[in-house]
């Protein structure tokens, strides 16, 4: 149902490959934010989650291109 979660998991996999997954606090934060965000995404429904992803994608690309976040 929630299309952000698989995308976020793929990006998180990049952190794991970089060895950052070994930080327990990071795992706890990731799990907690997933749990807390789930009701909001569920309220949006599939179509609106797709639309939100579409609208947010350029912002994410800009952050990565500016060097604020390195993936993989």
N, C-alpha and C positions, 0 to 999 in steps of 0.2 A: 504494500500500500504506500509506504513512504519512500519516495525515490531518492531523497537526500541521504538516507542512511547508507545504502550501498555505495554511493559516490564518496561519502565521508569515510567509509571503511576502506575504500581503495586508497584514498589519500593517507589515511592513518597507517596503511601498510607501508608507505614510503618511510614514515618515521620508524617503523619497526625494522625495516631494512637498514636504517641508519644506526640502529642500536638503541634508539631512544625508548623503545617499548619496555626496557628493563627498569624503568623508573616507576615504582608502584603508584606513586601519587598521580602520575599522568594517566595510568590505567583507571584509577578510581575517578578522576575528573571526567575522563571520556565516558565511562559507564554512567556516571551521574548526569552529565549533560544529555546523554541519549535518553535516559529515563524522563528527565524534566521536559525535554523538547517534544517527546512523543505525543502528549495530549494536544499540543498546539497544532502539530502536523495532522493528527487524526481529525481535528476539527475542520481543517481546510479541505480534506478529502483529496483524492487522487488528482483530479484536474487542476485544482488550485495549487497543489504541491508542485506539479509539473510547471505551472506558470511561474511560481515563485523561483524555482530552479532556473528557469529561462531568464528571469529578470536579474537574478543574483549572479549568474555566470560571468557577465562582463566585469563586475566588481571583483570577483575572485581572480580573474585573469589579470586585472590591473595590479592587484596586490602582489601576485607572483611575479609579473613582469617588472615591477618596481623593486623587486628584491627583498620585500618584507617577509616573504614566506618561500621557502625552498622545498619543493616536493621531489620525492624519489631520489 
